[in-house]
Structures are given as C-alpha cells and as structure tokens.
Amino acid sequence: MSECDKKNGINNVLACKFDKLYEITQYQDLINLNIMKTLNDDTDERWYPIHMVDNANAIILGISRLKARPKPILRELYVSEKVDALNDKWVHIKLVHGDG
C-alpha cells in the first residue's frame, strides 16, 4: 500500500487503494468460483453460503470499481442486485438452518 500512499491527493490515494482491493477481490472470486465448481451440489448445506461469498465478492468488486462513490453505485444497480441476492440467501439459511 505504500505506493498508494505516495500518490498526490486523497482521491489518487483512494483510487489506488480501491484498485488494489479490486485486484485482491478478483483473485478471491476465482478461488470461490473454483469452490462452487468443486461442490456443484445444491442439496449440500454449504451451497447457499458459498453463493453468498460469490455475492459478497460481487458487491466488493462493484463498490471498489466505482471507487465507493454512492451515486454511481446506486445508478448502476449492480451492487443493489447483489445485495438483494446476498440477503435472499441469508434469509433462506436462517429459515432452513436456523433455530426457529
């Protein structure tokens, strides 16, 4: 991160750091896609949590790509769709696996 901290101006520093976050999340996403391919069984109890990770990665990718600017995030709807999908899976897990 030190190369980012050497940039001039907070916007350049943040842009650099969001680019790093995006790169890291892309790698994380590839690993999770491989996990999804390995499991490939929607009857397994891990199916929904693994797909939640997919949604979470998508949220991070969308926010970091847009440099955490709320108006573009809201305008694009990509993050919103992924948040809803993540929440739907969370509700499912609570209903199916929760304590009541």
SULUR-V707406 format. One record per residue. BURIAL is # if it has 24 or more other C-alpha atoms within 12 Angstrom, else .. D_LAST is the distance of its C-alpha to the last C-alpha in Angstrom with 1 decimal. Layout:
BURIAL & D_LAST
BURIAL & D_LAST
//
This chain:
. & 44.8
. & 48.2
. & 49.9
. & 47.5
. & 48.4
. & 52.1
. & 51.7
. & 53.4
. & 51.2
. & 47.5
. & 46.8
. & 48.4
. & 46.6
# & 43.2
# & 44.2
# & 45.1
# & 41.9
# & 39.7
# & 41.8
. & 41.0
# & 37.3
# & 37.6
. & 39.5
. & 37.0
# & 34.1
# & 36.2
. & 36.5
. & 32.8
# & 32.1
. & 34.6
. & 32.9
# & 29.5
# & 31.2
. & 32.7
. & 29.3
. & 28.0
. & 31.2
. & 30.8
. & 27.3
. & 27.8
. & 25.1
. & 22.3
. & 20.6
. & 20.3
. & 17.0
. & 19.3
# & 20.5
# & 18.3
# & 18.7
# & 22.4
# & 22.7
# & 21.1
# & 23.9
# & 26.3
# & 25.2
# & 25.4
# & 28.8
# & 29.9
# & 28.9
# & 30.9
# & 33.8
# & 33.9
# & 33.9
# & 36.4
# & 38.7
# & 39.0
# & 39.6
# & 36.6
. & 38.5
. & 36.0
. & 38.3
. & 38.8
# & 35.1
. & 34.3
. & 37.2
. & 36.5
. & 32.9
. & 32.2
# & 30.0
. & 28.2
. & 27.4
# & 26.2
# & 23.9
. & 22.4
# & 22.0
# & 20.4
. & 17.9
. & 17.2
# & 16.6
# & 14.3
. & 12.2
. & 12.3
. & 11.3
. & 8.2
. & 7.4
. & 8.9
. & 8.5
. & 5.5
. & 3.7
. & 0.0
//
